[in-house]
């Protein structure tokens, strides 16, 4: 049995209240950073399904369809006067924040939302699970792991890392964090960090993950020193991460819709940013076996996907 996720209760309540006589005719404007990105389009599809079920109308604006997106979006906002603008991706949020600063904004799929210019009347679904959730799951999967290392930029991730360290202590895990200002520092800092830790954690920091070379350096160094890598997204499984716990894409869309309706009805305090309601756990059995890493076999029931070695 997979563990029950109590965030799902929020989604059900939001849809229930919106569907029991409280549905509004207010229009929502959906701004998508790039509709050709599967993740973004899946979120948009699930978001619209919930709106349709609750008699909400919407208009869509895809940035990749407009050569002059700033002007076109500003004109559309003036024409439609939406009750709320739902932004999928960082680019969409930044543009909407610029052209419609007085509108209620809701974002999702924005990497490291803490670095965004979040103003009054802004709401969101975080791109990552709460650090408390991740720490609890990591301790469940790898009970022998006692020290985890990570790299981050103080400019973008300081608050997030402080939260991680507090939640880690509650799970009996020590965090050794190293701040960098430029991706060129990664190799040198890793050489000092890796011997001190049992596992390396890749967080969604824009400086650490500024390019493909940065990612390659992390996995190359970890492999050379036989250190497992845990990541916030399953895209790093192919690189060699032993485990990835990522937010469930479809659930983000549905959760965003529930939050949008509650915002429209004035039921949510300004500045609310929720953790994702659902998660997808991917285990790299090939990397796990290669490292001879001890793993809690009972935790396999909580894994959504197991990746083996290529033949």
Secondary structure as UniProt FT lines:
FT   HELIX           7..18
FT   TURN            19..21
FT   STRAND          27..32
FT   TURN            35..36
FT   HELIX           38..53
FT   TURN            54..55
FT   STRAND          57..62
FT   HELIX           63..65
FT   TURN            67..68
FT   HELIX           69..80
FT   STRAND          84..88
FT   HELIX           90..99
FT   TURN            101..102
FT   STRAND          105..108
FT   TURN            111..112
FT   HELIX           113..115
FT   TURN            120..121
FT   STRAND          122..125
FT   HELIX           131..141
FT   TURN            143..144
FT   STRAND          147..152
FT   HELIX           154..170
FT   TURN            171..172
FT   STRAND          174..179
FT   HELIX           183..185
FT   HELIX           186..193
FT   HELIX           194..196
FT   STRAND          199..202
FT   TURN            206..209
FT   HELIX           212..224
FT   TURN            225..226
FT   STRAND          228..231
FT   HELIX           234..236
FT   TURN            237..240
FT   STRAND          243..247
FT   HELIX           249..264
FT   TURN            265..266
FT   TURN            270..271
FT   STRAND          273..274
FT   STRAND          279..284
FT   HELIX           285..291
FT   HELIX           297..302
FT   STRAND          305..307
//
